[in-house]
């Protein structure tokens, strides 16, 4: 029997143009098999640590549409 659940798969720091730092969390739906191996089974989505939705522009750029702010991944 498969158990589909949402898991956090990544977390990283980003900064806006004003120098404010934020944490972006990446989630994905997955399936846990009988062997306890978790298998990715759906699209990923991103949000700030407070739950605000974030759109991915490219691998290093994210946009928070609710506050019209662009965030860049820190090296």
Buried (B, 14 or more C-beta within 10 A) or exposed (E): EEEEEEEEEEEBEBEBEEEEEBEBBBBBBBBBEEEEEBEEEEEEBBBBEEEBEBEBEEEEEBBBEEEEBEBEBEE
